[in-house]
């Protein structure tokens, strides 16, 4: 058993607070820039250095707008009747599924504007994105939010804000789940078969693996259920179904390449 009394604030600078959760977003922003520049040097992506920075800004805006708008689904009593609360980012509340939709829309708009292959860009960005998402779950743990279901097992955690009930540390489970997805995407990105994959293959692996992993891990999370699933699980099921459709329609040959590569 562990009692979580971690301070979500790293530094207090008068009225200004630097929080661990905010640092994850900053880190994800610069990691994405570095990763795109790395892909550029490797010849995986034809894009200028200025466009890399512009694209990262598009993604950040997409994350913030999408993540906040989707809070309408999670807490309608807070945001529907008081929509201006959506602007109060400092109060917390960021939806992964909303951020995902926001990033896809922002990325598509940028690639259309610059005449860049959206699917190839999505393949490359998927790797730093899932890594940053994994770190985000550690920040959730520090914040003591998205708590797990009550459980009295060996590694259960008490979050004082939710009473003295011991719970699953589902944020940690989610961290390891996302790191496993990161490992799979890294392998697909670094294999010599990368240039043989049809653009979008790695991205849809990200969508499928994260969606499936989220469905499993969220069974340990304390959430309101709708017909046996939480809202996040239903959204994630949609991700899995759409990814499977794309695998079937566009990427059957890519799976043959993967199988042949593994047999070597």
WOKA-V406847 format. One record per run of one state. SS is the DSSP state (alpha for helix, beta for strand, coil for the rest). FROM is the first residue (numbers start at 1). TO is the last residue. If there is no record, write none. Layout:
BEGIN
<<SS FROM TO> <SS FROM TO>>
END
This chain:
BEGIN
<<coil 1 1> <beta 2 4> <coil 5 8> <beta 9 13> <coil 14 15> <beta 16 19> <alpha 20 41> <coil 42 48> <alpha 49 69> <coil 70 70> <alpha 71 74> <coil 75 75> <alpha 76 79> <coil 80 82> <alpha 83 87> <coil 88 88> <alpha 89 91> <coil 92 95> <alpha 96 114> <coil 115 117> <alpha 118 143> <coil 144 147> <beta 148 148> <coil 149 149> <beta 150 150> <coil 151 156> <beta 157 159> <alpha 160 162> <coil 163 165> <beta 166 167> <coil 168 169> <alpha 170 190> <coil 191 191> <alpha 192 196> <coil 197 200> <alpha 201 220> <beta 221 221> <coil 222 224> <beta 225 226> <coil 227 228> <beta 229 230> <alpha 231 250> <coil 251 251> <alpha 252 263> <coil 264 264>>
END
